[in-house]
Every structure is written in structure tokens, then in C-alpha cells.
């Protein structure tokens, strides 16, 4: 085993036992104090200024069987608006180790209601209940995620498909939790998907050092200060490595899983960020700090 592989194995095994599953319950973090900002850097390209949809949409859920090659099935859960507006930006979401898309439904449904098509694949060797679990397979997941993006965008042009004409193929984001955050970072670094316009990393970190590459894209990191699985310092290091406009929401008494459940400030702040990153909605950007720090339960480093 090479030294690089050994280091990666230690990183991934550290997050194996604490990623969210549908059977795990958590409580929202209690109130805390606020933070101070730091300096920003390079300018990212965001969509032309506009307004995201003002009201929520009714949504539907469907299952689609994507595949990358013969050996990598990617069953994908899709939440999407069914009425009004559109076409809608696409968000690709990656789950954590031993988890699955339904574990994050409370967040992903809200994104869809706000005017996004959300696609969440179950990865072949790291999802809940797989017979051949392999933490190292996370390194293959950025390519899997990109394949699902390709498949989703193709549905926009597929005659008779419920998503025909419903996806804005020029506005795409990637998001993920824990090992899914590692997957997301990979999509902006060593496995850069140039179609991505924005990214969200929940309780994630870099697996192996790799520079962020490609066109600048705004990124939001969300991390619990009490995360014992992926340390806050590790998430902060990944945040610091991003050379583009970025923000980091620190849930002061949040753990590894709690931030992905029904913690409303995270749902609201990530939705604000997607409205800004994919719709170019400056009013949503202006709300980020107040929404992230509402109730003094989290803080925000804003370098957008």
C-alpha cells in the first residue's frame, strides 16, 4: 500500500462510523455567540444578477437508475418542482459513508421547494447497506457524480420526460456531506467538473492535497465546532485552500450529523447560497449572515 493510499484510508475510515443514516437521530445545537470576518480573494463568475423564485413550489420525487459503466450502478433520487417557473438550476448531492439520499431529505426537499432540481445518487460501495463496502471507493465518486450530472442534463432534452425543459443546463452546483463533502471537493480540484457554478461542503475536508482548479466558483462550507469525526480545523483548512469567493458557517455546538438534519439555520443559509450562486440573487447573498447567525447558534466567515 502506498503512503498516499494509507493516508487516504485513515481519513476515510475516520468518517465511516459517524455519517448520517435514516436510523440515526440528533438534536439541534443550542444557542452560541458570533464570529469575526476574514479577508477574501479572487472573483468568481456568478450568473447575471436576477431574483430567485419568490415563493415555494410543490415538488415530486422520482427514482432514476443511472450507471457509469457496467460495474457502477448509481440509483438516484430526484426532488424537483412540478409547477410554475423554470427552467430550474440543478444541484448534485453526495451522501456520507454508510448513508443514503433519504437521510438528507429534510434539507434536499427544501432546496427543491425553493426552485432547484436536486439529484442525489446512492454510491455503489459507500452507501447504506451495500454488501461490498469500501471507504477508498470515495476516490471514484467525483466521476460518478459527474456522470449523474450528465444524465440529468440529458433529461432536459428527452421527449416526454417529466424533466423535459425543466432543467437550466447552464446553472449547476455540487454539494455533499462528510465523505460526500470529500467527493464535492474532488469535483472542484483533481476531478474538476467545469460545468459547476457553485459548491456546498457540509462537514467535509480534503482527502489528499490537491489544488482547486478551473474557473472560480463560489463555495459555502458548513461545519460543526464539536464535530469529532471530521474536525472543524480540517474543514477550515479546506475552506482556506479555496482561492475563490467563499463563506464558512460554523455551528458552534454542532456535531457531525446534526447539521444535516432539521437545523433550520443550515437549511435557510444553504438555500440562500444556492439562490445567490445559481440564480445570481444578490438579495439572497445579503441575507446570508443574518440567516446563518439567527439566534446566535452559528457564526459566518463571509468572503463572498
C-alpha positions in Angstrom: 0.0 0.0 0.0 1.4 3.4 -1.0 1.8 6.2 1.6 -0.8 8.3 -0.2 -3.3 5.4 -0.1 -2.6 4.8 3.5 -3.2 8.4 4.4 -6.4 8.4 2.5 -7.6 5.2 4.1 -7.1 6.7 7.6 -9.0 9.8 6.6 -12.0 7.8 5.2 -12.1 5.3 8.0 -12.3 8.1 10.4 -15.7 9.2 8.9 -17.1 5.7 8.4 -18.9 5.2 11.7 -20.4 8.7 12.2 -22.0 9.6 8.9 -25.8 10.1 9.0 -28.2 7.2 8.3 -32.1 7.2 8.4 -32.0 5.4 11.7 -29.9 8.0 13.5 -31.5 10.8 15.4 -29.9 14.0 16.6 -30.8 17.3 18.3 -30.3 20.8 17.0 -27.4 22.7 18.5 -28.1 25.2 21.3 -27.5 29.0 21.2 -24.0 30.3 20.9 -22.1 33.5 20.2 -21.0 35.2 16.9 -17.7 35.5 14.9 -15.5 37.9 13.1 -14.9 38.0 9.3 -11.7 37.4 7.5 -10.3 38.6 4.2 -11.5 37.3 0.8 -9.7 36.6 -2.6 -10.4 36.0 -6.3 -13.6 36.9 -8.1 -15.9 34.1 -9.1 -18.2 34.1 -12.1 -21.8 34.1 -10.9 -24.9 34.2 -13.1 -26.2 37.6 -14.2 -27.9 39.4 -11.3 -31.5 38.2 -11.1 -34.1 37.2 -8.5 -34.7 33.6 -7.4 -38.3 32.5 -7.3 -40.2 34.4 -4.6 -42.5 31.6 -3.5 -42.1 27.9 -2.9 -43.1 25.2 -5.4 -44.9 21.9 -5.0 -42.4 19.1 -5.6 -42.3 15.5 -6.6 -39.8 12.7 -6.0 -38.6 10.1 -8.5 -36.0 7.4 -8.8 -33.8 7.1 -11.8 -31.3 4.4 -12.5 -28.1 5.9 -13.8 -24.9 3.9 -14.3 -21.2 4.7 -15.0 -20.0 1.7 -17.0 -21.3 -1.8 -16.3 -20.0 -2.1 -12.7 -21.1 1.2 -11.2 -24.8 1.5 -10.7 -26.0 4.9 -9.5 -29.6 4.8 -8.4 -30.5 8.4 -8.0 -33.3 10.1 -6.0 -34.5 13.3 -7.6 -36.6 16.0 -6.0 -38.0 18.6 -8.4 -40.5 21.4 -8.7 -43.6 20.4 -10.6 -45.3 23.7 -11.3 -44.6 27.2 -12.4 -41.3 29.0 -13.2 -38.4 27.1 -14.6 -36.2 26.0 -16.0 -34.6 25.3 -12.7 -30.9 25.0 -11.7 -29.5 21.6 -10.9 -27.9 20.6 -7.6 -26.0 17.3 -7.4 -25.8 16.0 -3.7 -23.4 13.3 -2.4 -24.1 11.4 0.8 -21.7 10.4 3.5 -20.3 6.9 4.2 -22.9 4.3 5.2 -25.6 6.8 4.4 -28.1 7.3 1.5 -30.1 10.1 -0.1 -33.2 9.7 2.1 -31.1 10.6 5.2 -30.9 14.1 3.9 -34.4 14.6 2.7 -35.3 17.3 5.2 -32.7 19.5 3.5 -33.0 18.4 -0.1 -36.8 18.8 -0.2 -36.4 22.4 0.9 -33.9 23.1 -1.8 -36.3 21.7 -4.4 -39.2 23.7 -3.0 -37.1 26.9 -3.4 -36.7 26.3 -7.1 -34.0 23.7 -7.7 -33.8 20.2 -9.2 -31.9 18.1 -6.7 -30.3 14.8 -7.7 -28.8 12.5 -5.1 -27.1 9.2 -6.2 -26.5 6.3 -3.9 -22.9 5.3 -4.5 -22.1 1.7 -5.2 -19.6 0.9 -2.5 -20.2 3.5 0.3 -24.0 3.8 0.7 -26.1 2.3 3.4 -26.5 -1.5 3.3 -24.1 -2.3 0.5 -22.6 -5.8 0.6 -19.1 -4.7 -0.6 -18.4 -1.5 1.4 -15.1 0.1 0.5 -14.2 3.5 2.0 -11.4 4.0 -0.5 -14.0 4.0 -3.3 -14.8 7.6 -2.4 -12.0 8.5 -4.8 -14.1 7.2 -7.7 -17.2 9.2 -6.6 -16.4 12.5 -8.2 -16.5 10.8 -11.6 -19.8 9.1 -10.6 -21.3 12.4 -9.6 -20.3 14.0 -12.9 -21.9 11.0 -14.7 -25.2 11.7 -12.9 -25.0 15.4 -13.8 -24.6 14.3 -17.5 -27.6 12.0 -17.2 -29.7 14.6 -15.5 -28.9 17.3 -18.1 -29.8 14.9 -20.9 -33.3 14.5 -19.4 -33.9 18.2 -20.2 -34.0 17.3 -23.9 -35.7 13.9 -23.6 -39.1 13.8 -25.2 -41.9 13.0 -22.8 -39.7 13.0 -19.7 -41.2 14.9 -16.7 -38.0 17.0 -16.6 -38.0 17.9 -20.3 -37.4 21.6 -20.4 -37.3 21.9 -16.6 -33.6 22.0 -16.0 -31.4 25.1 -16.6 -28.4 23.3 -18.1 -26.1 26.3 -17.6 -26.6 26.5 -13.8 -25.2 23.5 -11.9 -23.9 23.1 -8.3 -22.5 20.2 -6.3 -23.0 19.6 -2.6 -22.2 16.9 -0.1 -21.9 15.8 3.5 -18.8 14.2 5.1 -17.4 11.8 2.5 -19.8 13.4 0.2 -18.0 16.6 1.0 -14.8 15.0 0.0 -16.5 14.0 -3.2 -17.6 17.5 -3.7 -14.2 19.0 -3.1 -12.8 16.5 -5.6 -15.2 17.8 -8.2 -13.6 21.3 -7.8 -10.0 20.1 -7.6 -8.4 16.9 -9.0 -11.6 15.8 -10.8 -12.8 19.2 -11.7 -16.2 19.3 -13.4 -16.1 22.5 -15.4 -19.9 22.7 -15.5 -20.1 23.5 -11.8 -21.0 27.1 -10.9 -21.1 26.7 -7.1 -20.5 24.2 -4.3 -21.6 23.4 -0.7 -19.4 21.3 1.6 -21.1 20.0 4.8 -18.7 18.6 7.4 -16.2 17.8 4.7 -12.4 18.0 4.2 -9.8 17.4 1.6 -8.8 13.7 1.4 -5.4 14.4 -0.3 -3.9 17.8 -1.0 -5.0 18.9 -4.5 -5.3 22.5 -5.7 -8.7 23.8 -6.6 -8.7 24.3 -10.3 -10.8 25.6 -13.2 -12.9 28.7 -13.3 -13.7 30.3 -10.0 -17.0 29.2 -8.3 -18.4 30.5 -5.0 -18.4 27.9 -2.2 -20.1 27.5 1.1 -18.7 25.4 3.9 -20.8 24.3 6.9 -19.2 22.7 9.9 -19.9 21.9 13.5 -17.4 23.1 16.0 -17.9 19.9 18.1 -17.6 17.6 15.1 -15.5 14.6 16.4 -15.5 12.8 13.1 -14.2 15.4 10.7 -12.6 18.0 13.0 -13.6 21.7 12.5 -9.9 22.5 11.9 -9.9 20.1 8.9 -12.9 21.7 7.4 -11.4 25.1 8.0 -8.2 24.0 6.2 -10.2 23.0 3.2 -12.0 26.3 3.3 -8.8 28.2 3.5 -7.5 26.3 0.4 -10.3 27.6 -1.8 -8.9 30.5 -3.9 -12.3 31.9 -4.9 -15.1 33.8 -3.1 -16.4 31.6 -0.2 -18.1 31.5 3.1 -18.0 29.3 6.2 -20.8 28.7 8.6 -19.6 27.3 11.9 -22.4 25.7 14.1 -20.8 26.3 17.5 -22.2 23.3 19.3 -23.0 21.3 16.2 -21.7 17.7 15.7 -21.1 15.7 12.6 -24.6 14.7 11.8 -26.8 17.4 13.4 -26.1 20.0 10.8 -27.7 17.8 8.1 -31.0 17.3 9.9 -33.8 19.8 10.8 -31.5 22.6 11.9 -33.3 25.5 10.2 -30.4 28.0 10.1 -28.4 25.5 7.9 -31.4 24.9 5.6 -32.1 28.6 5.3 -28.4 29.6 4.8 -27.7 26.8 2.2 -30.8 27.8 0.3 -29.7 31.5 0.4 -26.3 30.4 -1.0 -27.8 28.4 -3.9 -30.1 31.3 -4.7 -27.0 33.5 -5.0 -24.7 31.0 -6.6 -27.1 29.7 -9.2 -29.6 32.5 -9.7 -27.3 35.4 -9.1 -29.7 36.7 -6.5 -27.9 39.5 -4.6 -30.7 39.8 -2.0 -30.1 36.2 -1.0 -26.4 36.9 -0.7 -27.2 39.9 1.6 -29.3 37.6 3.8 -26.6 35.0 4.4 -25.0 36.5 7.5 -28.3 37.3 9.3 -29.8 33.9 8.4 -26.6 32.0 9.4 -26.3 33.7 12.7 -30.0 33.9 13.6 -30.5 33.0 17.3 -26.7 33.2 17.8 -26.4 29.4 17.2 -23.8 29.7 14.5 -21.2 32.2 13.1 -20.3 33.1 9.5 -17.0 33.9 7.8 -18.0 35.8 4.7 -15.5 36.1 1.9 -18.0 36.1 -1.0 
